[in-house]
Amino acid sequence: MKTRFNTFDIICGVAELQKLVGWRVNQIYDVDNKTYLFRMQGSGGAVEKVTLLLESGTRFHTTRFEWPKNMAPSGFSMKLRKHLKNKRLERIQQLGGDRIVDFQFGTGDAAYHVILELYDRGNVILTDYEMTTLYILRPHTEGENLRFAMREKYPVERAKQATEELQPEALEKLVENARNGDYLRQILTPNLDCGPAVIEHILLSHGLDNCVIKKEGAEETPEAEDKVDKGGKKQRKKQQNAKLEQKPFDMVKDMPILKQAVKSAHDLIVEGNSGKTKGYIIQVKEEKPTENGKVEFFFRNIEFHPYLFDQFKNFERATFESFMEAVDEFYSTQESQKIDMKTLHQEREALKKLSNVKNDHAKRLEELTKVQDVDRKKAELITSNQSLVDNAIRAVQSAIASQLSWPDIHELVKEAQANGDAVAGSIKQLKLETNHISLMLSDPYDTYEDEDLKTPEVTVVDVDLALSAWANARRYYDMKRSAAQKEKKTVDASQKALKSAERKTQQTLKEVRTISNIVKARKVFWFEKFYWFISSENYLVIGGRDAQQNELIVKRYMRPKDIYVHAEIQGASSVIIQNPTGEDIPPKTLLEAGSMAISYSVAWDAKVVTNSYWVTSDQVSKTAPTGEYLATGSFMIRGKKNFLPSCHLTMGLSLLFKLEDSFIERHLGERKVRSLDDDHIDQDVKETEVEHDLLSEPSDDTETNPTANVSEQSSNTEITGFPNTEVKIEHDTGRITVRSDSLNPDNEETEDVVPKQPSKPVDEETTIIFAGPSRKKQVSAKKTKEEKARAAKQEAARQEVAPVETDPKNPSQIKRGQKGKLKKMKQKYKDQDDEEREIRMMILKSSGKEKEKPQAIAEKVVEKSVSIKEFVKPEKSSAPKNPVDLEDADEVPVGGDVDVLNSLTGQPLEGDELLFAIPVVAPYQALQNYKFKVKLTPGTGKRGKAAKLALNIFAKEKGCSTREKDLLKSIKEESLARNIPGKVKLSAPQLQKYHK
């Protein structure tokens, strides 16, 4: 199996990658200590990104697969990032004719080289413009003087120089100087820079394969044969059992053909340098064992090439548009190929065990049947020769009775045999130690047509001296009956054993194939590295596991329309509700996200119920207040926080199943988005609005357009006739104040024109969310005091302005000590009429309160405020406060992965084609309609044990289908337990029986 690039692969790969020249390095990652990913970004109008993969000693190619990256970059990656990030790729070249590739980034004194060695154990070297080594992956020395280490100059001249085109005269000289017995490929390999595959191809295509130099009068060197056996690349031919006979090379007849072959090799190199080669993966057909006798095949990749060589014409192959695509497919499917081969070996082993069991039982039955036949035959022979057997027994018994020694008895039998005694002649052996004799008996009733040619068949039968002939025959018949009974029992037992073995084999085959299919089909989604769940209204909610992930979520994954949720407690996770539609997030999803934020905090272990809140994405910032510093994972919240009701610490563990594309339509609408725009009854709409108002404080739209809000409130008052009620909740103390105004129209008028919140963003409250729990208490207490002071100041300012704009019908509203200020304000603004004051207030966006005006003036002001709002709104959304870094822009999900979410279901139906299962931990109210679910609450149980128990519960449910059970077996326990908040108590129906 081919494992690394050869010379011709490097020629074609370098030519094909010339299209990346001029692209910039966006980011560098390391897959392992030998493999590195360079994310390249194009410089054209349409931003295009390509990932270039370099593996020391093995390969280089572009890749479209998502390779697993190390959590933390290695030292070599950091060094490469430091010197190469944002540098332009200026040149890719092969050093001479060697298997070394030089990637140059930048020009002039700012140039850096990444040198990739693809021979021996390989190496990756980073050098500056003078080829001085800045960092090396594998420092080593060659000989005494050549050192590959940091601050040493890389020896470019050491690379093997490219050979010029082999001229006919030089070729003739090479053949003449060759030793007797050398193969042509051994002569051409060091003189042609094209690799062994090309040389084998040109020799095979011109009929010169297996040609050997034969010289008259010279002895063949044994070294040539050794080289063929060791490294002649004949492994494929050995597998095919097609070893060709050696052919002598004729200098006169074969030399012109050899010259044409060498010319075709140079033509292939020219074609490879053009960069227009296709890619081919050579495959071998492996037969898969099956139970039903049908033949199935599995294609195993063995080699990749940029050209379809003649030696692979009869092989199965896969064709690609470019060589880089073929290499990428070959290495990317290596893991799945290993899984397939492992599955194939396991299937063969399982079927081999079954075959061994069957053979063993068949052998036992055959032996028992044979024993029965022998015993029956011996009994019949004793019966047929009854007199002879009795005489032999009496003769030996009389000798024993005469008290002769055993040797004397042996001598006596031999003398009788020599004298031709018939009874003595039938005795084969005396076994006096066991009181037995062996007799040679034949059937006296057998008739033969030609007595000269046919002799009776003689059988040796052991006879007991203590028994008569009839008793010995009965003994053999008893042994035959015993063997028959044993055979019957063996047949019965073997049928059960075979059925059990077949059942186990079928189960093993099924499990092996299912798990291998699931492992290959399993796709890890981008959000699985975070805490995540899908809300009951199909919104993706993600949260950070630590400070780094909190930073990553806000910077990379939070979009302008998304919602940021956080718990009012230290150590909480930053939670993002992805909002691809841009519409308002329903209250139920907000509650679920708030429950998640509280659960992934210290509140879970402390078993404390606290509050959570949500803000829009533009309220979250990394800009710290003057004199303060925001560490990783810390954020500044500006403006009002919309608090959510307290909720219980109740999470759930469930499973989401990935559907095949054709079955997605059956599950559309399972997690339906519920919004106020749905066609509901008016009463339902009102109740939803009231609930939403209780969940959150007034939004920015209400603050920026108080006039519209006033008119809307007044119209609602006229319709319903209910008094205005103000509910004030102080979240720091938990005190709730409810004030209800009378139905007096004067009072209503006065209250309606007083807006609740100031509209100046400068005076909005700010909160710092710290990643670490240590500083939060001190800062939050200080901020709380500042917020209270600022709120009191704003309230005083509102009360100062209010009497100027309202009729003094209720003088008790003017606070003590404010009359002097009011007189000054009247004197200052006495020249302004009401309309001019309103327009000035609107332009300045002042927090001053509005006086009730005639209907025409009110409509005019509302119209102006709406137009200003419409003008400002696009500016707000066009410049988000959290721009995504350019280097990671391609990883940001576009459209909230709506298609991915729709392909995941918690309610699989009968007949669905399920690809794999994903464990999910979510607020329990989001899992109400899921098929498999258990409740998690704070407790003392370990996460792994709870996850294992949950999996056991799911597998034993009555509604669990066979396919679902197979998918459950493929889930790893660590992936099931990693999202559980902490120590838990698991709750499920009839939980007690699963503990037994």
Stockholm file with secondary structure:
# STOCKHOLM 1.0

chainA/1-996         MKTRFNTFDIICGVAELQKLVGWRVNQIYDVDNKTYLFRMQGSGGAVEKVTLLLESGTRFHTTRFEWPKNMAPSGFSMKLRKHLKNKRLERIQQLGGDRIVDFQFGTGDAAYHVILELYDRGNVILTDYEMTTLYILRPHTEGENLRFAMREKYPVERAKQATEELQPEALEKLVENARNGDYLRQILTPNLDCGPAVIEHILLSHGLDNCVIKKEGAEETPEAEDKVDKGGKKQRKKQQNAKLEQKPFDMVKDMPILKQAVKSAHDLIVEGNSGKTKGYIIQVKEEKPTENGKVEFFFRNIEFHPYLFDQFKNFERATFESFMEAVDEFYSTQESQKIDMKTLHQEREALKKLSNVKNDHAKRLEELTKVQDVDRKKAELITSNQSLVDNAIRAVQSAIASQLSWPDIHELVKEAQANGDAVAGSIKQLKLETNHISLMLSDPYDTYEDEDLKTPEVTVVDVDLALSAWANARRYYDMKRSAAQKEKKTVDASQKALKSAERKTQQTLKEVRTISNIVKARKVFWFEKFYWFISSENYLVIGGRDAQQNELIVKRYMRPKDIYVHAEIQGASSVIIQNPTGEDIPPKTLLEAGSMAISYSVAWDAKVVTNSYWVTSDQVSKTAPTGEYLATGSFMIRGKKNFLPSCHLTMGLSLLFKLEDSFIERHLGERKVRSLDDDHIDQDVKETEVEHDLLSEPSDDTETNPTANVSEQSSNTEITGFPNTEVKIEHDTGRITVRSDSLNPDNEETEDVVPKQPSKPVDEETTIIFAGPSRKKQVSAKKTKEEKARAAKQEAARQEVAPVETDPKNPSQIKRGQKGKLKKMKQKYKDQDDEEREIRMMILKSSGKEKEKPQAIAEKVVEKSVSIKEFVKPEKSSAPKNPVDLEDADEVPVGGDVDVLNSLTGQPLEGDELLFAIPVVAPYQALQNYKFKVKLTPGTGKRGKAAKLALNIFAKEKGCSTREKDLLKSIKEESLARNIPGKVKLSAPQLQKYHK
#=GR chainA/1-996 SS CCCSCCHHHHHHHHHHGGGGTTCEEEEEEESSSSEEEEEEECCSSSCCEEEEEEETTTEEEEECSCCCCCSSCCHHHHHHHHHHTTCBEEEEEECTTSSEEEEEESCGGGCEEEEEECSTTCEEEEECTTCBEEEESSCEEETTTEEECTTSBCCGGGSCCCCCCCCHHHHHHHHHHSCTTCBHHHHHGGGCTTHHHHHHHHHHHTTCTTEECCCTTCCCCHHHHHHHHHHSSCHHHHHTTCCCCCEECCHHHHHHHHHHHHHHHHHHHHHHHTTCCCEEEEEEEEEECCSSSCCEEEEEEEEEESSCCGGGTTSEEEEESSHHHHHHHHHHTHHHHHHHHHHHHHHHHHHHHHHHHHHHHHHHHHHHHHHHHHHHHHHHHHHHTHHHHHHHHHHHHHHHHTTCCHHHHHHHHHHHHHTTCHHHHHEEEEEGGGTEEEEEECCTTCCCSCTTTCCCCCEEEEEETTSCHHHHHHHHHHHHHHHHHHHHHHHHHHHHHHHHHHHHHHHHHHHHHHHHHHHHHCCCCGGGGSEEEECTTSCEEEECSSHHHHHHIIIIICCTTCEEEEESSTTCCCEEECCSSCSCCCHHHHHHHHHHHHHTSHHHHHTCCCCEEEEEGGGEECCCCTTCCCCTTCEEEESCCEEECCCCCCEEEEEEEEECGGGGGGGTTTTCCCCTTSCCCHHHHHHHHHHHHHHSCCCHHHHHCHHHHHHHHHHHHHHHCCCCEEEEECTTTCCEEEEECCSCHHHHHHHHTSCSSCCCGGGCCEEEECSSSTTHHHHHHHHHHHHHHHHHHHHHHHHHHHHHHSCTTCGGGSCTTCHHHHHHHHHHTTTCCHHHHHHHHHHHTCCCCCCCCCHHHHHHHHHHHHHHHHHHHHHHHHSCSSCCCGGGGGGSCSGGGHHHHHTEESSCCTTCCEEEEEEEEEEGGGGTTCSSEEEEEEEEECHHHHHHHHHHHHHTCTTCCHHHHHHHHTSCHHHHHTTSCSSEEEECTTTHHHHC
#=GC SS_cons         CCCSCCHHHHHHHHHHGGGGTTCEEEEEEESSSSEEEEEEECCSSSCCEEEEEEETTTEEEEECSCCCCCSSCCHHHHHHHHHHTTCBEEEEEECTTSSEEEEEESCGGGCEEEEEECSTTCEEEEECTTCBEEEESSCEEETTTEEECTTSBCCGGGSCCCCCCCCHHHHHHHHHHSCTTCBHHHHHGGGCTTHHHHHHHHHHHTTCTTEECCCTTCCCCHHHHHHHHHHSSCHHHHHTTCCCCCEECCHHHHHHHHHHHHHHHHHHHHHHHTTCCCEEEEEEEEEECCSSSCCEEEEEEEEEESSCCGGGTTSEEEEESSHHHHHHHHHHTHHHHHHHHHHHHHHHHHHHHHHHHHHHHHHHHHHHHHHHHHHHHHHHHHHHTHHHHHHHHHHHHHHHHTTCCHHHHHHHHHHHHHTTCHHHHHEEEEEGGGTEEEEEECCTTCCCSCTTTCCCCCEEEEEETTSCHHHHHHHHHHHHHHHHHHHHHHHHHHHHHHHHHHHHHHHHHHHHHHHHHHHHHCCCCGGGGSEEEECTTSCEEEECSSHHHHHHIIIIICCTTCEEEEESSTTCCCEEECCSSCSCCCHHHHHHHHHHHHHTSHHHHHTCCCCEEEEEGGGEECCCCTTCCCCTTCEEEESCCEEECCCCCCEEEEEEEEECGGGGGGGTTTTCCCCTTSCCCHHHHHHHHHHHHHHSCCCHHHHHCHHHHHHHHHHHHHHHCCCCEEEEECTTTCCEEEEECCSCHHHHHHHHTSCSSCCCGGGCCEEEECSSSTTHHHHHHHHHHHHHHHHHHHHHHHHHHHHHHSCTTCGGGSCTTCHHHHHHHHHHTTTCCHHHHHHHHHHHTCCCCCCCCCHHHHHHHHHHHHHHHHHHHHHHHHSCSSCCCGGGGGGSCSGGGHHHHHTEESSCCTTCCEEEEEEEEEEGGGGTTCSSEEEEEEEEECHHHHHHHHHHHHHTCTTCCHHHHHHHHTSCHHHHHTTSCSSEEEECTTTHHHHC
//
